[in-house]
Amino acid sequence: MSLVLHPFVINQPFRHRYVDQSLEYVVNHPGVWVTTSDEIADHYTRTA
């Protein structure tokens, strides 16, 4: 799953707490790979 966080949306001060809570919930599940688009491209290049 890709989670895109646009600065206009997440840079609203009243949303910071909810973004933090959501990300903490997601990344604490086993098998979740927190990465960047560059790391995904590198992985694809190495394994394709």
VMD Tcl script that builds the backbone (N, CA, C; Angstrom):
set m [mol new atoms 144]
animate dup $m
set s [atomselect $m all]
$s set {name element resname resid chain x y z} {
  {N N MET 1 A 0.846 -1.157 0.000}
  {CA C MET 1 A 0.000 0.000 0.000}
  {C C MET 1 A 0.901 1.232 0.000}
  {N N SER 2 A 0.584 2.150 -0.801}
  {CA C SER 2 A 1.319 3.404 -0.847}
  {C C SER 2 A 0.511 4.462 -0.096}
  {N N LEU 3 A 1.188 5.174 0.745}
  {CA C LEU 3 A 0.534 6.233 1.498}
  {C C LEU 3 A 1.196 7.549 1.114}
  {N N VAL 4 A 0.486 8.354 0.365}
  {CA C VAL 4 A 1.018 9.631 -0.094}
  {C C VAL 4 A 0.504 10.725 0.839}
  {N N LEU 5 A 1.438 11.485 1.377}
  {CA C LEU 5 A 1.081 12.556 2.308}
  {C C LEU 5 A 1.457 13.896 1.696}
  {N N HIS 6 A 0.479 14.582 1.163}
  {CA C HIS 6 A 0.709 15.866 0.519}
  {C C HIS 6 A 0.952 16.940 1.581}
  {N N PRO 7 A 1.966 17.767 1.392}
  {CA C PRO 7 A 2.276 18.800 2.391}
  {C C PRO 7 A 1.097 19.710 2.733}
  {N N PHE 8 A 0.252 19.996 1.759}
  {CA C PHE 8 A -0.900 20.866 2.040}
  {C C PHE 8 A -1.827 20.213 3.062}
  {N N VAL 9 A -1.927 18.902 3.000}
  {CA C VAL 9 A -2.826 18.191 3.909}
  {C C VAL 9 A -2.175 17.958 5.267}
  {N N ILE 10 A -0.941 17.437 5.276}
  {CA C ILE 10 A -0.334 17.067 6.557}
  {C C ILE 10 A 0.333 18.222 7.276}
  {N N ASN 11 A 0.498 19.339 6.615}
  {CA C ASN 11 A 1.164 20.471 7.254}
  {C C ASN 11 A 0.191 21.384 7.989}
  {N N GLN 12 A -0.987 20.896 8.242}
  {CA C GLN 12 A -1.955 21.633 9.035}
  {C C GLN 12 A -1.741 21.237 10.498}
  {N N PRO 13 A -1.425 22.172 11.372}
  {CA C PRO 13 A -1.066 21.836 12.753}
  {C C PRO 13 A -2.069 20.927 13.465}
  {N N PHE 14 A -3.353 21.113 13.231}
  {CA C PHE 14 A -4.344 20.296 13.925}
  {C C PHE 14 A -4.335 18.839 13.450}
  {N N ARG 15 A -3.648 18.545 12.340}
  {CA C ARG 15 A -3.592 17.176 11.823}
  {C C ARG 15 A -2.346 16.415 12.276}
  {N N HIS 16 A -1.349 17.087 12.792}
  {CA C HIS 16 A -0.081 16.437 13.146}
  {C C HIS 16 A -0.279 15.242 14.072}
  {N N ARG 17 A -1.075 15.414 15.092}
  {CA C ARG 17 A -1.283 14.336 16.062}
  {C C ARG 17 A -1.884 13.111 15.380}
  {N N TYR 18 A -2.835 13.313 14.494}
  {CA C TYR 18 A -3.507 12.191 13.836}
  {C C TYR 18 A -2.599 11.485 12.836}
  {N N VAL 19 A -1.764 12.247 12.138}
  {CA C VAL 19 A -0.791 11.634 11.220}
  {C C VAL 19 A 0.202 10.809 12.027}
  {N N ASP 20 A 0.710 11.359 13.129}
  {CA C ASP 20 A 1.649 10.625 13.979}
  {C C ASP 20 A 1.026 9.334 14.512}
  {N N GLN 21 A -0.184 9.416 14.998}
  {CA C GLN 21 A -0.864 8.233 15.537}
  {C C GLN 21 A -1.090 7.183 14.451}
  {N N SER 22 A -1.489 7.618 13.289}
  {CA C SER 22 A -1.751 6.685 12.189}
  {C C SER 22 A -0.482 5.984 11.735}
  {N N LEU 23 A 0.598 6.749 11.563}
  {CA C LEU 23 A 1.861 6.154 11.134}
  {C C LEU 23 A 2.420 5.204 12.185}
  {N N GLU 24 A 2.314 5.567 13.448}
  {CA C GLU 24 A 2.784 4.684 14.506}
  {C C GLU 24 A 2.022 3.366 14.489}
  {N N TYR 25 A 0.726 3.430 14.293}
  {CA C TYR 25 A -0.101 2.223 14.232}
  {C C TYR 25 A 0.324 1.330 13.065}
  {N N VAL 26 A 0.513 1.926 11.902}
  {CA C VAL 26 A 0.844 1.149 10.700}
  {C C VAL 26 A 2.233 0.532 10.795}
  {N N VAL 27 A 3.236 1.306 11.169}
  {CA C VAL 27 A 4.614 0.811 11.140}
  {C C VAL 27 A 4.912 -0.205 12.232}
  {N N ASN 28 A 4.068 -0.312 13.232}
  {CA C ASN 28 A 4.299 -1.282 14.298}
  {C C ASN 28 A 3.717 -2.659 14.012}
  {N N HIS 29 A 3.238 -2.881 12.808}
  {CA C HIS 29 A 2.768 -4.209 12.420}
  {C C HIS 29 A 3.929 -4.988 11.800}
  {N N PRO 30 A 3.986 -6.292 12.060}
  {CA C PRO 30 A 5.067 -7.094 11.475}
  {C C PRO 30 A 4.995 -7.099 9.953}
  {N N GLY 31 A 6.152 -7.055 9.328}
  {CA C GLY 31 A 6.217 -7.143 7.876}
  {C C GLY 31 A 6.003 -5.834 7.140}
  {N N VAL 32 A 5.810 -4.747 7.854}
  {CA C VAL 32 A 5.617 -3.453 7.198}
  {C C VAL 32 A 6.988 -2.905 6.804}
  {N N TRP 33 A 7.113 -2.528 5.561}
  {CA C TRP 33 A 8.369 -1.980 5.043}
  {C C TRP 33 A 8.178 -0.485 4.834}
  {N N VAL 34 A 8.790 0.303 5.685}
  {CA C VAL 34 A 8.720 1.759 5.570}
  {C C VAL 34 A 9.887 2.171 4.687}
  {N N THR 35 A 9.580 2.756 3.562}
  {CA C THR 35 A 10.604 3.012 2.556}
  {C C THR 35 A 10.283 4.254 1.747}
  {N N THR 36 A 11.162 4.565 0.834}
  {CA C THR 36 A 10.958 5.691 -0.077}
  {C C THR 36 A 10.765 5.154 -1.495}
  {N N SER 37 A 10.357 6.012 -2.382}
  {CA C SER 37 A 10.172 5.587 -3.774}
  {C C SER 37 A 11.496 5.165 -4.399}
  {N N ASP 38 A 12.581 5.817 -4.026}
  {CA C ASP 38 A 13.903 5.431 -4.548}
  {C C ASP 38 A 14.288 4.034 -4.088}
  {N N GLU 39 A 14.017 3.712 -2.832}
  {CA C GLU 39 A 14.330 2.374 -2.321}
  {C C GLU 39 A 13.472 1.309 -3.004}
  {N N ILE 40 A 12.250 1.630 -3.313}
  {CA C ILE 40 A 11.381 0.690 -4.037}
  {C C ILE 40 A 11.942 0.462 -5.437}
  {N N ALA 41 A 12.342 1.524 -6.099}
  {CA C ALA 41 A 12.915 1.391 -7.448}
  {C C ALA 41 A 14.196 0.565 -7.423}
  {N N ASP 42 A 15.057 0.792 -6.434}
  {CA C ASP 42 A 16.273 -0.005 -6.291}
  {C C ASP 42 A 15.957 -1.473 -6.073}
  {N N HIS 43 A 15.001 -1.738 -5.219}
  {CA C HIS 43 A 14.595 -3.124 -4.947}
  {C C HIS 43 A 14.075 -3.782 -6.221}
  {N N TYR 44 A 13.251 -3.081 -6.956}
  {CA C TYR 44 A 12.699 -3.616 -8.194}
  {C C TYR 44 A 13.820 -3.916 -9.196}
  {N N THR 45 A 14.758 -2.989 -9.312}
  {CA C THR 45 A 15.876 -3.169 -10.244}
  {C C THR 45 A 16.704 -4.399 -9.867}
  {N N ARG 46 A 16.937 -4.600 -8.592}
  {CA C ARG 46 A 17.734 -5.751 -8.138}
  {C C ARG 46 A 16.995 -7.082 -8.301}
  {N N THR 47 A 15.685 -7.075 -8.177}
  {CA C THR 47 A 14.950 -8.344 -8.163}
  {C C THR 47 A 14.195 -8.645 -9.445}
  {N N ALA 48 A 14.147 -7.711 -10.363}
  {CA C ALA 48 A 13.377 -7.940 -11.601}
  {C C ALA 48 A 14.224 -8.617 -12.656}
}
mol reanalyze $m
mol bondsrecalc $m
mol representation Tube
mol addrep $m
